[in-house]
Structures are given as C-alpha cells and as structure tokens.
C-alpha cells in the first residue's frame, strides 16, 4: 500500500508505476468511509466487449439480458422486503 498526501489544491501524485498500470483517467467514488479511484479504460466499449465475451454474456440476446436483469432485480427487491418484515 502506498500513502500519498493531497496538496493545497487537492491534487495527489500517484507515480508513474500506477499510471503505466492503470492509465491516467479515473472515476472518483466517495463512500462514507473512503475515496476510491476506479480506472477508466482508454476504450470503454472495447473493454466491456472483452468482459462480456470472457463472462459468456455475449451468447444472450438483448431481450434475454433485459429479462434476466428484471428477474434478478425482482428477486433482490423481494428479499429486501422479507428482511424488513
């Protein structure tokens, strides 16, 4: 783990090792306990295509994916309702 400090303008320096490994563009996500830097791919569409092929999701049609997402969202919503009761 590397510790860095922010300067007076809020900038931090990650170093070239991190920039070569993760790139220069990051999404900054703030949570109640931490700040997370999420690397943004140079070509996000190509990265998503690659991830889709690796996961096997590319064998489903868009209609099938929407149906699967809707069913999963319903399961999650109903499980949360049960937890509240």
C-alpha positions, 0 to 999 in steps of 0.5 A, spaced: 500 500 500 502 506 498 500 513 502 500 519 498 498 526 501 493 531 497 496 538 496 493 545 497 489 544 491 487 537 492 491 534 487 495 527 489 501 524 485 500 517 484 507 515 480 508 513 474 508 505 476 500 506 477 499 510 471 503 505 466 498 500 470 492 503 470 492 509 465 491 516 467 483 517 467 479 515 473 472 515 476 472 518 483 467 514 488 466 517 495 463 512 500 462 514 507 468 511 509 473 512 503 475 515 496 476 510 491 479 511 484 476 506 479 480 506 472 477 508 466 479 504 460 482 508 454 476 504 450 470 503 454 466 499 449 472 495 447 473 493 454 466 491 456 466 487 449 472 483 452 468 482 459 462 480 456 465 475 451 470 472 457 463 472 462 459 468 456 454 474 456 455 475 449 451 468 447 444 472 450 440 476 446 438 483 448 431 481 450 434 475 454 439 480 458 433 485 459 429 479 462 434 476 466 436 483 469 428 484 471 428 477 474 434 478 478 432 485 480 425 482 482 428 477 486 433 482 490 427 487 491 423 481 494 428 479 499 429 486 501 422 486 503 422 479 507 428 482 511 424 488 513 418 484 515 
